[in-house]
Amino acid sequence: MGAIARTWRAQHPIDLANLPVGDKGSSPGLVRSRDVAVDSPDPDPQPDPCRPRRHPVWLSLRPGHLSLPVAAHRSWARRTGRLRIRPRDRHRLRREPVGHGLDLLRLVEPLTADAPPLPAEGGSTRQGGTGADAGTDARHGPHERRTAARPEEPLGTLELGAFEGWRIEAAVAGLVAVFAFGAYASHLLRSVGFWDTAIFQAAAPTLGLTHPTGFPTYLLLGWAFTNLVPIGDAAYRMDLLSAVISALAVATLYLVIRWIGATPAVAAIGALTFGLLQPFWRTAGRADPHTLHVLLALALILLALEWNRRGRPHRWLLAMAFLFGLALGNHLLMVLMGPALAGYVLLCEPGLVLAVRRIVGLAVAFLAGAGVYLYVPLRAASNPPIHHDFAPTTWDLFWRYVLGSDFRGSMGFLSLDGPGNALGALPAFIRSLDAGSHPAIAMAVIGLALVGLIALARSSPRAAFLLLASAGLTLYAALNYQNADIERYYFLPVAILVALAALGAQLVLWSRIPAVPSLQIVTPALAVVPIALLALNSGRVDNPSAECYAQAALQEVKPNAVVMSWWSYSTPLWYERFVAGERPDVEVFNGIDAIPGEVDRRFGQGRPIYVIQPSSTLARIQATYALTPLNACGVTLYEVRARG
């Protein structure tokens, strides 16, 4: 295709409107285009189906339509630019993959000399040149008067992968990421937090072990970031890492929305709207691996779409397999994307199931990425300072740990009650879309997403399958899962829903704006959506009292004390104990079910015992022991003493 780019004649563009289509009933003629491929190399005698094939461009002239085979790995803008197909004629073409790295551009609506006149592209009207009539643009044919009305394009006309060029798109995506990062950085949690936030702030810098399923990819990334970025303490650096990851996720979503056919403005508005939704905004300001899951999932979707568009090179599949294994090491939610990715790949390349050597290569690439899980047994054998209730030092404990077997009671998507549970939890998911305002907003988003999905399915059924399966499987599992902050599990489905809604808004509104001048205000008005979300989220900073509580609690307890706490309150104590280095003489015991048995076992061994437990557990302890309350920055800490 490079030879084609060097030899086509810009001064003699191919005008689809004036190409002959042959006589009715005649056999299809096949003519080599003198203007396009005069010195293009001949096809390889034995082409490699895994690589884009170097092929001359032929014009297949048939009664009533035109077919153009072109390199499938070229973007639409560059592909059609080489052939001088006018942008306003693109909706008359349909892409059909024909294999060997080629796509077929089929003219589904004939362009003839008596076709209705179309307006020329931007610029002033020029006379002269090759135009036959006065008032025509010299660059176009005589049937393209600039004063003619533009016909309404059919709903669902998409330009898939219509990038302006990766450098330009990367620059725009970078601007989107910078804006999102600025919004997140303005509300970062400045210190240690409660609950899961604190365990990631503590385990990453110390290379410890969190609760199942381990999250080794996130921990290793956090360890590298906290050692390379000399800003603030370890807790702040982990929160800053979350802001960086979230901003990159928003930028990747922008590229996905652009790929499915949205304009840069619509894609930017859609991506920032998702990034500023309150659940994602809140998580972006604190340490949490769910933001990395969204980034890796969207990156895999973008890689898969580009892999197909670029002619399905095998090295892209290897990169996808490696990244999938690495993403699996971040969060087991990635398992739910496996069927979607595998189905998309097989729909695009069915012959892959018989390519044993390629499948073995993909398996090796996947295992190389998933090998990050070796972190778990290696660190467990080193007795890290921070670890879960049990150390995964045997194979049985390892699989119990990485598969999250202890949480299976909270997972109902594999049971027969799964569909009913999903329907019951669906209203909570819909409420996460309305930005805390009116349910009608959520319904409007869903309606626009359906329009976008239908249009995408008409243009690329396989791309629609990939997005729908990725969102649907993840959402179904999340609706059947019980978690204190379940909205984090909705991030990927919401991101895909917003992407389709942005596309639907463009198709519904943009196709009507040129015909109705009063609707022209809609374009800048949509930019108000992320701005309004930013204003609503201002000041919503997570409670910074965890640092105050942890420091006060460690100051209150006596030397060589044992603090028996539970998860939400144990994790900030671990951070102060092992990362900040406060009170190394104090032991923090985590658990609820083991209390009061652990109190009975340790009482009388000479170490002061303090408890922070739910009221039901405190009642059982109080039946045997006396409890003396102490105030730790608003949290009540009880010293356990003998009665009498």
C-alpha positions as CSV (number, residue, x, y, z in Angstrom):
1,M,0.0,0.0,0.0
2,G,3.0,2.3,0.5
3,A,3.7,2.1,-3.3
4,I,0.1,3.2,-3.9
5,A,0.5,6.2,-1.7
6,R,3.5,7.3,-3.7
7,T,2.1,6.9,-7.1
8,W,-1.6,8.0,-7.1
9,R,-2.3,11.2,-8.9
10,A,-3.7,13.9,-6.7
11,Q,-4.6,16.0,-9.7
12,H,-6.8,13.3,-11.2
13,P,-9.0,12.0,-8.3
14,I,-11.3,9.1,-8.7
15,D,-14.7,10.5,-8.9
16,L,-17.3,7.8,-7.9
17,A,-20.1,9.8,-9.5
18,N,-18.6,9.6,-13.0
19,L,-17.3,6.1,-13.0
20,P,-19.0,3.8,-15.6
21,V,-20.8,0.9,-14.1
22,G,-21.1,-1.3,-17.2
23,D,-24.0,-2.4,-19.2
24,K,-26.8,-4.3,-17.6
25,G,-26.4,-8.0,-18.0
26,S,-22.7,-7.8,-18.8
27,S,-20.2,-9.7,-16.8
28,P,-18.4,-7.8,-14.1
29,G,-15.4,-6.1,-15.6
30,L,-12.1,-5.9,-13.6
31,V,-9.9,-3.0,-14.5
32,R,-6.6,-2.0,-12.9
33,S,-6.7,1.7,-11.9
34,R,-4.0,3.6,-13.8
35,D,-4.3,6.5,-11.4
36,V,-3.9,4.4,-8.3
37,A,-1.7,1.3,-8.7
38,V,0.4,1.7,-11.7
39,D,3.5,0.3,-10.0
40,S,2.0,-1.5,-7.1
41,P,3.8,-4.8,-6.3
42,D,2.1,-8.1,-7.3
43,P,0.5,-10.2,-4.6
44,D,2.7,-12.7,-2.8
45,P,2.3,-16.2,-4.4
46,Q,1.7,-17.7,-0.9
47,P,0.4,-14.9,1.3
48,D,0.5,-15.2,5.0
49,P,-3.1,-14.9,6.3
50,C,-1.7,-13.5,9.6
51,R,-0.3,-10.4,8.0
52,P,-1.8,-7.6,5.8
53,R,-1.3,-8.6,2.2
54,R,0.4,-6.2,-0.2
55,H,-2.1,-6.0,-3.1
56,P,-2.8,-3.6,-5.9
57,V,-6.0,-1.7,-5.8
58,W,-8.5,-2.9,-8.4
59,L,-11.7,-1.3,-9.4
60,S,-14.4,-4.0,-9.9
61,L,-17.0,-2.5,-12.3
62,R,-20.4,-4.1,-12.0
63,P,-23.8,-3.1,-13.0
64,G,-25.1,-0.6,-10.4
65,H,-22.3,-0.8,-7.8
66,L,-18.5,-0.6,-7.3
67,S,-16.2,-2.7,-5.2
68,L,-12.8,-1.6,-4.0
69,P,-10.5,-4.1,-2.1
70,V,-8.2,-2.1,0.2
71,A,-5.8,-2.9,3.0
72,A,-7.9,-3.5,6.1
73,H,-5.2,-2.3,8.5
74,R,-5.4,1.3,7.1
75,S,-7.7,3.8,8.9
76,W,-10.8,4.9,7.0
77,A,-9.5,8.5,6.6
78,R,-6.1,7.3,5.2
79,R,-7.7,4.5,3.1
80,T,-10.3,6.7,1.4
81,G,-7.8,9.6,1.1
82,R,-5.5,7.5,-1.0
83,L,-8.4,6.8,-3.4
84,R,-9.7,10.3,-3.3
85,I,-13.2,9.2,-2.2
86,R,-14.9,12.3,-1.0
87,P,-15.8,12.1,2.8
88,R,-19.5,12.9,2.1
89,D,-19.7,9.8,-0.1
90,R,-18.5,7.4,2.6
91,H,-22.0,6.6,3.8
92,R,-22.6,5.1,0.3
93,L,-19.9,2.5,1.0
94,R,-20.0,-0.6,3.1
95,R,-16.9,-2.5,4.5
96,E,-16.8,-6.2,4.1
97,P,-13.8,-8.3,5.2
98,V,-12.5,-10.6,2.5
99,G,-9.4,-12.1,4.3
100,H,-5.7,-11.8,3.6
101,G,-5.7,-8.4,5.3
102,L,-8.2,-6.9,2.9
103,D,-11.5,-5.2,3.3
104,L,-14.0,-4.7,0.5
105,L,-15.5,-1.3,0.1
106,R,-18.8,-2.0,-1.6
107,L,-20.8,0.8,-3.2
108,V,-24.3,0.0,-2.0
109,E,-25.9,3.2,-3.4
110,P,-25.0,3.9,-7.0
111,L,-23.5,7.3,-7.9
112,T,-24.5,8.3,-11.4
113,A,-24.3,11.5,-13.4
114,D,-27.9,12.3,-12.5
115,A,-27.3,11.9,-8.7
116,P,-28.5,14.8,-6.6
117,P,-25.9,17.5,-6.2
118,L,-23.9,17.6,-3.0
119,P,-22.2,20.5,-1.3
120,A,-18.4,20.6,-1.5
121,E,-16.2,20.2,1.6
122,G,-15.0,23.2,3.5
123,G,-13.2,26.1,1.8
124,S,-14.4,28.9,-0.5
125,T,-15.9,28.4,-3.9
126,R,-13.4,28.4,-6.7
127,Q,-13.9,28.6,-10.4
128,G,-11.8,27.2,-13.2
129,G,-9.6,24.2,-13.1
130,T,-11.2,21.1,-14.4
131,G,-14.7,22.0,-13.3
132,A,-17.1,22.1,-16.2
133,D,-19.6,24.7,-14.8
134,A,-19.0,28.1,-13.3
135,G,-19.4,28.1,-9.5
136,T,-18.1,24.6,-9.0
137,D,-15.0,23.6,-7.0
138,A,-12.1,22.8,-9.2
139,R,-11.3,19.8,-7.0
140,H,-14.7,18.1,-7.6
141,G,-17.0,17.2,-10.4
142,P,-19.6,19.4,-12.1
143,H,-22.5,18.0,-10.1
144,E,-21.2,19.3,-6.7
145,R,-22.5,22.9,-6.5
146,R,-21.8,24.4,-3.1
147,T,-25.2,25.9,-2.8
148,A,-27.0,22.6,-3.0
149,A,-28.7,21.2,0.1
150,R,-27.0,18.3,1.9
151,P,-29.2,15.2,1.9
152,E,-29.9,13.7,5.3
153,E,-27.6,10.8,6.0
154,P,-29.3,7.6,7.2
155,L,-29.3,6.9,10.9
156,G,-26.6,4.5,11.9
157,T,-24.0,5.6,9.4
158,L,-20.7,5.1,11.2
159,E,-17.0,5.5,10.2
160,L,-15.4,2.7,12.3
161,G,-11.8,3.4,13.3
162,A,-12.1,6.9,11.6
163,F,-9.1,8.2,13.4
164,E,-7.5,11.4,12.2
165,G,-4.1,9.7,12.8
166,W,-2.8,8.1,15.9
167,R,-0.6,11.0,16.8
168,I,-3.5,13.5,16.6
169,E,-5.8,11.1,18.5
170,A,-3.2,10.5,21.1
171,A,-2.7,14.2,21.6
172,V,-6.4,14.7,22.1
173,A,-6.6,11.8,24.4
174,G,-3.7,13.2,26.3
175,L,-5.6,16.5,26.8
176,V,-8.6,14.5,28.1
177,A,-6.4,12.7,30.5
178,V,-4.8,15.9,31.7
179,F,-8.2,17.5,32.4
180,A,-9.4,14.3,34.2
181,F,-6.2,14.1,36.3
182,G,-6.5,17.7,37.3
183,A,-10.0,17.1,38.5
184,Y,-8.9,14.0,40.5
185,A,-5.8,15.6,41.9
186,S,-7.9,18.4,43.4
187,H,-9.7,16.1,45.7
188,L,-7.1,13.3,46.5
189,L,-7.2,11.7,49.9
190,R,-4.2,13.3,51.5
191,S,-3.5,10.5,54.0
192,V,-4.3,7.0,55.0
193,G,-7.9,5.9,54.7
194,F,-10.2,3.2,56.2
195,W,-11.1,-0.2,54.9
196,D,-9.6,-1.5,51.6
197,T,-8.0,1.8,50.9
198,A,-5.6,1.5,53.8
199,I,-4.6,-2.1,53.0
200,F,-3.5,-1.1,49.5
201,Q,-1.7,1.9,50.9
202,A,0.1,-0.3,53.4
203,A,0.7,-3.5,51.4
204,A,2.1,-2.0,48.2
205,P,5.0,-0.1,49.7
206,T,5.9,-3.0,52.0
207,L,5.3,-5.8,49.3
208,G,2.8,-7.4,51.6
209,L,-0.3,-9.5,50.9
210,T,-3.8,-8.1,50.9
211,H,-7.1,-9.9,51.2
212,P,-7.9,-12.5,48.5
213,T,-7.5,-12.5,45.5
214,G,-4.1,-10.9,46.1
215,F,-4.1,-8.2,43.3
216,P,-0.3,-8.8,42.6
217,T,-0.3,-6.6,39.5
218,Y,-1.6,-3.6,41.4
219,L,0.7,-4.2,44.3
220,L,3.8,-4.4,42.2
221,L,2.7,-1.3,40.2
222,G,2.1,0.5,43.5
223,W,5.5,-0.5,44.9
224,A,7.2,0.8,41.8
225,F,5.2,4.1,41.9
226,T,5.8,4.8,45.6
227,N,9.5,4.2,45.2
228,L,9.9,6.3,42.0
229,V,7.6,9.3,42.8
230,P,9.1,11.5,45.6
231,I,5.8,13.3,46.5
232,G,4.2,13.1,49.9
233,D,4.1,10.0,52.0
234,A,3.3,6.4,50.8
235,A,-0.4,6.8,51.4
236,Y,-0.6,9.9,49.3
237,R,1.5,8.4,46.5
238,M,-0.9,5.4,46.3
239,D,-3.8,7.8,46.0
240,L,-1.9,9.8,43.4
241,L,-1.3,6.5,41.4
242,S,-5.1,6.0,41.4
243,A,-5.6,9.4,40.0
244,V,-3.1,8.7,37.2
245,I,-4.6,5.4,36.4
246,S,-8.2,6.8,36.3
247,A,-7.1,9.6,34.0
248,L,-5.5,7.1,31.6
249,A,-8.8,5.0,31.8
250,V,-10.8,8.1,30.7
251,A,-8.4,8.7,27.9
252,T,-8.6,5.1,26.7
253,L,-12.4,5.4,26.8
254,Y,-12.1,8.4,24.6
255,L,-10.2,6.3,22.0
256,V,-12.9,3.6,22.2
257,I,-15.7,6.1,21.6
258,R,-13.8,7.5,18.7
259,W,-13.2,4.1,17.3
260,I,-16.9,3.2,17.2
261,G,-17.6,6.3,15.1
262,A,-18.1,9.4,17.4
263,T,-16.6,12.7,16.6
264,P,-13.7,14.0,18.8
265,A,-16.0,16.4,20.7
266,V,-18.6,13.8,21.4
267,A,-16.0,11.3,22.5
268,A,-14.3,13.8,24.8
269,I,-17.6,14.7,26.4
270,G,-18.6,11.1,26.8
271,A,-15.3,10.0,28.3
272,L,-15.2,12.9,30.8
273,T,-18.9,12.3,31.7
274,F,-18.0,8.8,32.8
275,G,-14.8,10.0,34.5
276,L,-16.8,12.5,36.6
277,L,-19.6,10.3,37.6
278,Q,-19.6,10.3,41.4
279,P,-18.8,6.6,42.0
280,F,-15.8,6.7,39.7
281,W,-14.8,10.2,40.9
282,R,-14.7,9.0,44.5
283,T,-12.7,5.9,43.7
284,A,-10.2,7.9,41.6
285,G,-9.1,9.8,44.6
286,R,-8.0,6.8,46.7
287,A,-6.0,3.7,46.4
288,D,-8.1,1.0,44.7
289,P,-7.4,-1.6,42.0
290,H,-10.8,-1.2,40.4
291,T,-9.5,1.8,38.5
292,L,-6.7,-0.2,37.0
293,H,-9.2,-2.9,36.0
294,V,-11.2,-0.4,34.0
295,L,-8.0,0.9,32.3
296,L,-6.8,-2.6,31.4
297,A,-10.3,-3.8,30.2
298,L,-10.8,-0.8,27.9
299,A,-7.2,-1.2,26.6
300,L,-8.0,-4.8,25.7
301,I,-11.2,-3.7,23.9
302,L,-9.3,-1.1,22.0
303,L,-6.5,-3.6,21.1
304,A,-9.1,-6.1,19.9
305,L,-10.9,-3.6,17.7
306,E,-7.6,-2.3,16.2
307,W,-6.3,-5.9,15.7
308,N,-9.2,-6.7,13.5
309,R,-9.0,-3.4,11.6
310,R,-5.3,-3.6,11.0
311,G,-5.5,-7.0,9.2
312,R,-5.4,-9.2,12.3
313,P,-1.6,-9.5,12.8
314,H,-0.6,-12.3,15.1
315,R,1.7,-10.1,17.2
316,W,-1.3,-8.1,18.3
317,L,-3.0,-11.2,19.5
318,L,0.1,-12.1,21.5
319,A,0.1,-8.6,23.1
320,M,-3.6,-9.1,23.9
321,A,-3.0,-12.5,25.5
322,F,-0.1,-11.1,27.6
323,L,-2.1,-8.1,28.7
324,F,-5.1,-10.3,29.6
325,G,-2.9,-12.4,31.9
326,L,-1.5,-9.3,33.5
327,A,-5.0,-7.8,33.9
328,L,-6.1,-11.1,35.5
329,G,-3.4,-10.6,38.1
330,N,-5.0,-7.3,39.0
331,H,-8.6,-8.4,39.5
332,L,-10.5,-11.6,38.9
333,L,-13.3,-9.6,37.2
334,M,-11.2,-10.0,34.1
335,V,-12.3,-13.6,33.9
336,L,-15.7,-12.4,32.8
337,M,-14.1,-10.6,29.8
338,G,-12.5,-13.8,28.6
339,P,-15.6,-15.2,26.7
340,A,-16.2,-11.8,25.1
341,L,-12.6,-11.5,23.9
342,A,-12.4,-15.1,22.8
343,G,-15.7,-14.9,21.0
344,Y,-14.7,-11.7,19.2
345,V,-11.4,-13.2,18.0
346,L,-13.1,-16.3,16.7
347,L,-15.8,-14.4,14.9
348,C,-13.1,-12.4,13.2
349,E,-10.7,-15.3,12.5
350,P,-12.5,-18.7,12.8
351,G,-9.5,-20.6,11.4
352,L,-7.6,-19.8,14.6
353,V,-9.1,-22.8,16.3
354,L,-7.1,-25.1,14.0
355,A,-3.9,-23.2,14.2
356,V,-2.2,-25.2,17.0
357,R,1.1,-23.4,16.9
358,R,-0.5,-20.0,17.2
359,I,-2.7,-21.2,20.1
360,V,0.4,-22.5,21.9
361,G,2.0,-19.1,21.4
362,L,-1.0,-17.3,22.8
363,A,-1.1,-19.7,25.8
364,V,2.6,-18.9,26.5
365,A,2.0,-15.2,26.2
366,F,-1.0,-15.4,28.6
367,L,1.0,-17.4,31.2
368,A,3.8,-14.9,30.9
369,G,1.3,-12.2,32.0
370,A,-0.5,-14.3,34.6
371,G,2.9,-15.3,36.0
372,V,2.6,-12.2,38.1
373,Y,0.7,-14.4,40.5
374,L,4.0,-16.0,41.5
375,Y,4.3,-12.9,43.7
376,V,1.8,-14.5,46.1
377,P,3.7,-17.7,47.1
378,L,7.1,-16.0,47.0
379,R,6.1,-13.2,49.4
380,A,4.1,-15.6,51.6
381,A,7.2,-17.7,52.1
382,S,9.0,-14.5,53.2
383,N,6.6,-13.9,56.0
384,P,5.7,-10.3,55.0
385,P,4.7,-7.8,57.8
386,I,1.2,-7.4,56.3
387,H,-0.8,-10.5,55.3
388,H,-4.3,-12.0,55.3
389,D,-5.7,-14.2,58.0
390,F,-3.8,-17.2,56.5
391,A,-0.5,-17.3,54.6
392,P,-0.9,-19.0,51.2
393,T,2.2,-21.2,51.7
394,T,0.7,-24.4,50.3
395,W,-1.0,-25.2,47.0
396,D,-4.3,-25.7,48.6
397,L,-4.1,-22.3,50.4
398,F,-2.7,-20.7,47.3
399,W,-5.7,-21.7,45.2
400,R,-8.1,-20.8,48.0
401,Y,-6.4,-17.4,48.2
402,V,-6.2,-16.4,44.5
403,L,-9.6,-17.8,43.6
404,G,-11.3,-16.0,46.5
405,S,-13.0,-19.2,47.8
406,D,-13.9,-17.5,51.1
407,F,-16.1,-15.1,49.1
408,R,-18.1,-17.7,47.2
409,G,-21.0,-17.2,49.5
410,S,-21.3,-13.6,48.2
411,M,-21.2,-14.8,44.5
412,G,-24.6,-15.9,43.2
413,F,-24.2,-15.5,39.4
414,L,-23.5,-19.2,38.9
415,S,-26.6,-20.3,40.8
416,L,-30.1,-20.8,39.5
417,D,-31.2,-17.7,41.5
418,G,-28.8,-15.6,39.5
419,P,-31.3,-14.1,37.0
420,G,-33.7,-13.2,39.8
421,N,-31.0,-11.6,41.9
422,A,-29.8,-9.6,38.9
423,L,-33.3,-8.2,38.3
424,G,-33.6,-7.3,41.9
425,A,-30.3,-5.4,42.0
426,L,-30.9,-3.7,38.6
427,P,-32.5,-0.6,40.1
428,A,-29.4,0.1,42.2
429,F,-27.3,-0.1,39.0
430,I,-29.7,2.3,37.2
431,R,-29.4,4.7,40.2
432,S,-25.7,4.9,39.7
433,L,-26.3,6.4,36.2
434,D,-28.4,9.4,37.2
435,A,-25.6,11.3,39.0
436,G,-27.8,11.6,42.1
437,S,-30.4,13.7,40.3
438,H,-33.5,12.3,38.5
439,P,-34.1,8.8,37.3
440,A,-35.1,10.2,33.9
441,I,-31.5,10.9,33.3
442,A,-30.6,7.3,33.7
443,M,-33.4,6.2,31.4
444,A,-32.2,8.7,28.8
445,V,-28.7,7.4,28.9
446,I,-30.0,3.8,28.5
447,G,-32.2,4.9,25.5
448,L,-29.3,6.6,23.8
449,A,-27.1,3.6,24.4
450,L,-29.6,1.4,22.7
451,V,-29.6,3.7,19.7
452,G,-25.8,3.6,19.6
453,L,-25.7,-0.2,20.0
454,I,-28.2,-0.7,17.1
455,A,-26.2,1.6,14.9
456,L,-22.9,-0.1,15.8
457,A,-24.4,-3.5,15.2
458,R,-25.5,-2.4,11.7
459,S,-22.0,-1.2,10.9
460,S,-19.9,-3.8,12.7
461,P,-21.8,-6.7,14.4
462,R,-18.6,-8.1,15.8
463,A,-17.6,-4.9,17.5
464,A,-21.1,-4.6,18.9
465,F,-20.8,-8.2,20.2
466,L,-17.5,-7.4,21.9
467,L,-18.9,-4.3,23.8
468,L,-22.2,-5.9,24.6
469,A,-20.6,-9.2,25.9
470,S,-17.9,-7.4,27.9
471,A,-20.5,-5.1,29.6
472,G,-23.2,-7.8,30.0
473,L,-21.2,-10.5,31.6
474,T,-19.5,-8.1,34.0
475,L,-22.8,-6.5,34.9
476,Y,-24.6,-9.8,35.5
477,A,-21.9,-11.0,37.9
478,A,-21.8,-7.6,39.7
479,L,-25.6,-7.7,40.1
480,N,-25.2,-11.1,41.8
481,Y,-22.4,-10.1,44.1
482,Q,-22.6,-8.7,47.6
483,N,-20.1,-6.0,48.5
484,A,-20.0,-2.9,50.7
485,D,-19.0,-0.7,47.7
486,I,-20.6,-2.6,44.8
487,E,-20.6,0.4,42.5
488,R,-16.9,-0.2,41.9
489,Y,-17.9,-3.4,40.1
490,Y,-20.2,-1.4,37.7
491,F,-17.4,0.7,36.3
492,L,-16.7,-1.2,33.1
493,P,-20.4,-1.7,32.2
494,V,-21.1,2.0,32.9
495,A,-18.1,3.0,30.8
496,I,-19.4,0.9,27.8
497,L,-22.9,2.2,28.4
498,V,-21.7,5.8,28.3
499,A,-19.7,5.1,25.1
500,L,-22.7,3.8,23.3
501,A,-24.9,6.6,24.7
502,A,-22.4,9.2,23.4
503,L,-22.6,7.5,20.0
504,G,-26.4,7.4,20.2
505,A,-26.6,11.1,21.1
506,Q,-24.5,11.9,18.1
507,L,-26.7,9.9,15.7
508,V,-29.9,11.2,17.1
509,L,-29.0,14.9,17.7
510,W,-26.2,15.6,15.1
511,S,-28.2,14.1,12.2
512,R,-31.0,16.6,13.1
513,I,-29.0,19.7,13.9
514,P,-28.3,20.8,10.3
515,A,-32.0,20.7,9.5
516,V,-33.2,22.5,12.6
517,P,-31.2,25.6,13.4
518,S,-32.7,25.8,16.9
519,L,-30.9,22.5,17.7
520,Q,-27.5,24.0,17.0
521,I,-27.3,25.0,20.6
522,V,-27.2,21.3,21.6
523,T,-23.6,20.9,20.5
524,P,-22.0,23.3,23.0
525,A,-24.7,22.5,25.6
526,L,-23.6,18.9,25.9
527,A,-20.2,20.1,27.1
528,V,-22.1,21.4,30.2
529,V,-22.6,17.8,31.3
530,P,-19.1,17.0,32.6
531,I,-18.8,20.6,33.9
532,A,-22.0,20.2,35.9
533,L,-20.7,16.8,37.2
534,L,-17.4,18.5,38.2
535,A,-19.3,21.1,40.2
536,L,-21.5,18.5,41.9
537,N,-18.4,16.5,42.9
538,S,-16.4,19.5,44.2
539,G,-15.7,19.0,47.9
540,R,-16.6,15.3,47.9
541,V,-13.4,14.2,49.6
542,D,-13.2,10.9,51.5
543,N,-13.1,11.2,55.3
544,P,-9.5,12.0,56.3
545,S,-10.1,11.0,59.9
546,A,-8.5,7.6,59.5
547,E,-5.0,9.0,60.1
548,C,-6.2,10.9,63.2
549,Y,-7.9,7.7,64.5
550,A,-4.9,5.5,63.9
551,Q,-2.4,7.8,65.5
552,A,-4.6,8.5,68.5
553,A,-5.3,4.8,69.1
554,L,-1.6,3.9,69.0
555,Q,-0.9,6.7,71.4
556,E,-3.6,5.6,73.9
557,V,-2.6,1.9,74.2
558,K,0.0,0.8,76.7
559,P,3.4,-0.6,75.7
560,N,3.5,-4.1,74.2
561,A,-0.3,-4.0,73.7
562,V,-2.5,-6.2,71.5
563,V,-5.2,-4.3,69.6
564,M,-8.0,-6.7,68.4
565,S,-9.8,-4.9,65.7
566,W,-11.8,-5.7,62.5
567,W,-11.0,-5.0,58.9
568,S,-12.1,-1.4,58.4
569,Y,-10.2,-0.3,61.5
570,S,-7.3,-2.7,61.4
571,T,-6.0,-1.5,58.0
572,P,-5.1,2.1,59.0
573,L,-3.4,0.7,62.2
574,W,-1.3,-1.5,59.9
575,Y,-0.3,1.4,57.8
576,E,0.8,3.5,60.9
577,R,2.5,0.4,62.3
578,F,4.4,-0.9,59.3
579,V,4.7,2.0,56.8
580,A,4.9,5.0,59.1
581,G,6.9,3.1,61.7
582,E,4.7,4.1,64.7
583,R,4.6,1.9,67.8
584,P,6.5,-1.2,66.6
585,D,5.8,-2.8,70.0
586,V,2.0,-3.0,69.3
587,E,0.4,-6.0,67.7
588,V,-2.7,-5.5,65.6
589,F,-4.9,-8.6,65.4
590,N,-7.6,-8.6,62.7
591,G,-10.9,-10.6,63.1
592,I,-14.4,-10.7,64.3
593,D,-15.3,-14.4,64.3
594,A,-12.3,-15.3,66.5
595,I,-13.5,-12.9,69.2
596,P,-14.0,-13.4,72.1
597,G,-12.1,-16.7,71.9
598,E,-8.8,-14.9,71.1
599,V,-9.4,-12.7,74.1
600,D,-9.8,-15.7,76.3
601,R,-6.6,-17.3,74.9
602,R,-4.4,-14.2,75.3
603,F,-5.8,-12.7,78.5
604,G,-3.5,-13.2,81.5
605,Q,-0.3,-13.5,79.3
606,G,1.0,-10.1,80.5
607,R,0.1,-8.1,77.4
608,P,-2.6,-5.3,77.6
609,I,-5.6,-6.1,75.3
610,Y,-7.7,-3.5,73.5
611,V,-10.6,-4.2,71.3
612,I,-12.4,-2.3,68.5
613,Q,-15.4,-4.5,67.6
614,P,-19.1,-4.3,66.6
615,S,-21.6,-4.0,69.4
616,S,-22.7,-7.6,69.2
617,T,-19.1,-8.8,69.7
618,L,-18.6,-6.3,72.5
619,A,-21.6,-7.7,74.3
620,R,-20.1,-11.2,74.3
621,I,-16.8,-9.9,75.6
622,Q,-18.5,-7.8,78.3
623,A,-20.2,-10.9,79.6
624,T,-16.8,-12.1,80.9
625,Y,-14.6,-9.0,81.1
626,A,-14.8,-5.4,82.1
627,L,-14.4,-2.9,79.2
628,T,-12.9,0.6,79.8
629,P,-13.7,3.0,76.9
630,L,-11.0,5.2,75.4
631,N,-11.6,7.9,72.7
632,A,-9.4,7.7,69.6
633,C,-10.4,10.7,67.5
634,G,-14.1,9.7,67.5
635,V,-13.6,6.0,67.5
636,T,-14.2,4.2,70.8
637,L,-11.4,1.8,71.8
638,Y,-12.0,-0.5,74.8
639,E,-9.3,-1.8,77.2
640,V,-10.1,-5.3,78.4
641,R,-9.7,-5.9,82.2
642,A,-10.7,-8.5,84.7
643,R,-14.0,-8.1,86.5
644,G,-13.8,-6.8,90.1
